[in-house]
Amino acid sequence: MFQFRRLYSLIMVLTVVFAVGVVSTATSVAQDEDSSLNDGTLIYEGDALALDAQTYASEYGVSFDEAEYRLRLQDAIGELNAELAEKEHHTFAGLWLQHTPEFRLVVQFTYDGEKIIQPYVVGKPFANIVDVRTVNTTFAELQATQNAVWLAVRDLGIPLD
């Protein structure tokens, strides 16, 4: 078990180092290119959000401003996910951003989703794109099932990642 943790830690450190190197290289390349967007919006040197928004706009066929708006929502939605997972674990079943065919925030609960989500989204910039759905299993139950399966397979001596 100790060796597995050491190997896992080494892999995580190498992943972070690799990611930092990629971001550094991408920023350097972006700074070397003095380009602008198709709509004439200038990309400022080192502005990672602008580079991401340009790529997003191209990928999803939206304006640069719409792409930037959507990307800026991600941090607040991540906070919502963490808060729901902690406070509503008995019914929360996960959330995700759907980009096509319509941009929306899909949030799943096992019951009373419309009622439960309201206090969490009032006044939030994403309140108008929330799509609440009802499912049979909570996220916590799915995680527990996944853990039980992982342990059962491990106990059988079958390698699993």
C-alpha positions as CSV (number, residue, x, y, z in Angstrom):
1,M,0.0,0.0,0.0
2,F,2.8,2.4,0.9
3,Q,4.5,1.8,-2.5
4,F,1.2,2.5,-4.3
5,R,0.9,5.8,-2.4
6,R,4.4,6.8,-3.3
7,L,3.9,5.9,-7.0
8,Y,0.6,7.8,-7.0
9,S,2.3,10.8,-5.4
10,L,5.1,10.7,-8.0
11,I,2.6,10.5,-10.8
12,M,0.7,13.5,-9.4
13,V,3.9,15.6,-9.1
14,L,5.0,14.7,-12.6
15,T,1.5,15.6,-13.9
16,V,1.6,19.0,-12.2
17,V,5.1,19.7,-13.5
18,F,4.1,18.7,-17.0
19,A,0.9,20.9,-16.8
20,V,2.9,23.9,-15.7
21,G,5.4,23.3,-18.6
22,V,2.5,23.1,-21.1
23,V,0.9,26.3,-19.8
24,S,4.2,28.1,-19.7
25,T,4.9,27.1,-23.3
26,A,1.4,28.0,-24.5
27,T,1.6,31.4,-22.8
28,S,5.1,32.0,-24.3
29,V,3.8,31.0,-27.8
30,A,0.7,33.3,-27.3
31,Q,3.0,36.2,-26.2
32,D,5.2,35.7,-29.3
33,E,2.1,35.9,-31.6
34,D,0.6,39.3,-31.9
35,S,-2.7,38.1,-33.3
36,S,-6.3,39.3,-32.9
37,L,-9.6,37.5,-33.0
38,N,-11.8,37.3,-36.1
39,D,-14.1,40.0,-34.6
40,G,-11.1,42.3,-34.1
41,T,-10.8,41.8,-30.4
42,L,-7.1,42.0,-29.4
43,I,-5.7,39.1,-27.3
44,Y,-3.5,40.6,-24.6
45,E,-0.2,38.9,-23.9
46,G,-0.5,36.3,-21.2
47,D,-4.3,36.5,-21.0
48,A,-5.2,32.8,-20.6
49,L,-8.9,33.5,-20.4
50,A,-8.8,35.3,-23.7
51,L,-7.0,32.5,-25.4
52,D,-9.4,29.9,-24.0
53,A,-12.4,32.1,-25.0
54,Q,-11.0,32.4,-28.5
55,T,-10.8,28.6,-28.7
56,Y,-14.2,28.1,-27.2
57,A,-15.8,30.6,-29.5
58,S,-14.3,28.8,-32.5
59,E,-15.3,25.4,-31.2
60,Y,-18.9,26.2,-30.3
61,G,-19.7,28.9,-32.9
62,V,-20.4,31.7,-30.4
63,S,-19.0,35.2,-30.1
64,F,-15.9,35.9,-28.1
65,D,-17.9,37.8,-25.5
66,E,-20.3,34.9,-25.1
67,A,-17.4,32.4,-24.8
68,E,-15.7,34.6,-22.2
69,Y,-19.0,34.8,-20.2
70,R,-19.5,31.0,-20.3
71,L,-15.9,30.4,-19.2
72,R,-16.2,32.9,-16.3
73,L,-19.1,30.9,-14.9
74,Q,-17.0,27.9,-14.3
75,D,-15.6,28.9,-10.9
76,A,-19.0,29.8,-9.5
77,I,-20.4,26.6,-10.8
78,G,-17.6,24.6,-9.2
79,E,-18.4,26.3,-5.9
80,L,-22.0,25.3,-6.3
81,N,-21.1,21.7,-7.0
82,A,-19.0,21.6,-3.8
83,E,-21.7,23.2,-1.7
84,L,-24.4,20.9,-3.0
85,A,-22.2,17.8,-2.5
86,E,-21.7,18.8,1.1
87,K,-25.1,20.2,2.1
88,E,-27.4,18.2,-0.1
89,H,-25.6,14.8,-0.3
90,H,-28.8,12.9,0.6
91,T,-30.4,13.9,-2.7
92,F,-27.7,15.7,-4.9
93,A,-26.8,13.5,-7.9
94,G,-24.2,15.7,-9.7
95,L,-24.1,18.6,-12.2
96,W,-22.4,19.5,-15.4
97,L,-22.3,22.2,-18.1
98,Q,-23.9,21.2,-21.3
99,H,-22.4,23.2,-24.2
100,T,-24.6,21.9,-27.1
101,P,-27.2,22.0,-28.5
102,E,-28.0,24.6,-25.9
103,F,-25.7,26.0,-23.2
104,R,-27.1,25.1,-19.8
105,L,-26.2,23.9,-16.3
106,V,-27.7,20.5,-15.7
107,V,-28.2,19.7,-12.0
108,Q,-29.6,16.3,-10.8
109,F,-31.4,15.4,-7.6
110,T,-33.2,12.3,-6.5
111,Y,-36.3,14.3,-5.5
112,D,-37.5,17.9,-5.0
113,G,-34.7,19.3,-7.2
114,E,-36.6,22.5,-8.2
115,K,-37.2,23.3,-4.5
116,I,-33.7,22.4,-3.3
117,I,-31.8,24.3,-6.0
118,Q,-33.6,27.7,-5.6
119,P,-31.7,29.1,-2.6
120,Y,-28.4,28.1,-4.2
121,V,-29.0,29.9,-7.5
122,V,-30.9,33.1,-6.5
123,G,-28.9,36.1,-7.7
124,K,-26.2,33.9,-9.3
125,P,-25.1,34.7,-12.9
126,F,-26.0,31.2,-14.0
127,A,-29.5,31.2,-12.5
128,N,-31.2,31.5,-15.9
129,I,-29.5,28.4,-17.4
130,V,-30.2,25.8,-14.7
131,D,-31.9,22.6,-15.9
132,V,-33.0,20.5,-12.9
133,R,-33.4,16.7,-13.5
134,T,-34.6,13.9,-11.3
135,V,-32.6,10.6,-11.1
136,N,-32.7,7.5,-9.0
137,T,-29.2,7.5,-7.4
138,T,-27.3,10.2,-5.5
139,F,-23.7,11.1,-6.4
140,A,-22.7,9.9,-2.9
141,E,-24.3,6.5,-3.6
142,L,-22.6,6.2,-6.9
143,Q,-19.2,7.0,-5.3
144,A,-19.9,4.4,-2.6
145,T,-20.8,1.8,-5.2
146,Q,-17.7,2.6,-7.2
147,N,-15.5,2.2,-4.1
148,A,-17.1,-1.1,-3.2
149,V,-16.5,-2.4,-6.7
150,W,-12.9,-1.2,-6.6
151,L,-12.3,-2.9,-3.3
152,A,-14.0,-6.2,-4.5
153,V,-11.9,-6.3,-7.7
154,R,-8.7,-5.5,-5.7
155,D,-9.5,-8.3,-3.2
156,L,-9.7,-10.7,-6.2
157,G,-6.1,-9.7,-7.1
158,I,-7.1,-8.0,-10.4
159,P,-5.0,-4.9,-11.1
160,L,-7.3,-1.8,-11.4
161,D,-6.6,1.8,-12.1
